[in-house]
Structures are given as C-alpha cells and as structure tokens.
C-alpha cells in the first residue's frame, strides 16, 4: 500500500523531491546570471574552465 503511494508520488513529481528540484533550479539560475568584473557570467566561466581542463588532460 505505501509502496503504491510512493510510486504514485514519484510518477506525478509530487512531494519533497519536486520542491528540492525547484529550489535547485532556481538557485542555479540565479548564480549563473551573476557576472564578474569582466562581464562574464558564471555559467560561461565554468564552461571555459572545463574546456581548458579538458584540453590539458585529454590533449
């Protein structure tokens, strides 16, 4: 009985997980919109750092 209810909640994206997902998405959007003194947003800076790291590691 309880397992059926849990499956229904997961299928309908209800309950605690939905609130956590919404909070995570909202927070990530706010952080990624912030800019440094050069005008780069943090999402772009992260991508640039990952690209540089990948080039140094993978060649």
Residue pairs with C-beta under 8 A, 6 or more apart in sequence:
9 15
10 17
13 21
31 42
32 41
32 42
32 43
33 41
34 41
34 42
35 41
35 42
36 42
36 45
40 48
